[in-house]
Amino acid sequence: MGINEVRHALAWCIGINYALLLTWVGVFFYAHDGLYRLHTRWFKLSPETFDVLNYAGIAIYKLGIILFNLVPWAALYISS
């Protein structure tokens, strides 16, 4: 597998992961109450705890995309 194929695969990974991230943010923003009711069936959570867990999850996922997809893609793009 050459550098161009890896760069192309990383570009697809970036696109797919950002689409998932935006879907998560959209569902969290627009269906917050329904999502909260769904999760409180399984776990005892206050609304504040639910919000913090989702925001932290979104932040960690975004950092993962940047560290594991965007930075290697940029390094390959700059080096070639």
N, C-alpha and C positions, 0 to 999 in steps of 0.2 A: 504494500500500500504506500503510495507516494505522498509527498507533502500536499499536493493539490487535493487528493482524495480526502485526506485527514482534515484539511481546512474546509472542504465542502461539507463533510460530515459534522464538523463542529458548528458550522453555520446553521445546518438543519437542527442540531441540538439546541442552539440558542433560540431559534424561532419557536420550536415546539415547547421548550421550557418557559419562555416568556408568554406564550399563549396559555399554558397551564396556570402561570402566575396571575395573569390578567383575569382568567376565569375565576380563580380563587378569590381575588379581590372583588370582582363583580358580584359573585354570589354572596360574599360576606357583606358587601355594601347594600345590595338591593334586597336580599332575603335574610337579613340579620335575625329578625324575630323568629322566623320559621326554622332557621338553622340552630338558633339557641334552644328552641323548644325540642328539636330533634336530639340535640346533645344532652340536654338535661334529663331526658328519659334514661340515659345510660350512666351519667355522672352527675354528682351534686356540684354544680358550678353557679357562682354568682355571675351576673351579667358583666361585671368588671373583670373577673377572672377569665371569662370566655373571650372578652375583647383582647386582653393581654396575651392570652395563649395564641389567638389568631394573628395578632400583630407580630408577635415574636416568631411564629412559624413563617409568616410571609417574609419577614426580614432575613431569617436564616436561609430560606429557600432562595431568595434573591442573591444573597451573598454566595451561596453555592453555585448559582448560575454564573456569577461574575468570576469566581475563582476557578471553577472547573471547566467552563466553556468559553467565556468571553476573553479571559486573559490568554489562554493557549491559542485561541483563534487569532488574537491580535499579534501575539509573538510570531506565529507562522506567517501572518500577513506581512508583518514588517521585515521578517528575515528573508522573504523570497521576492 
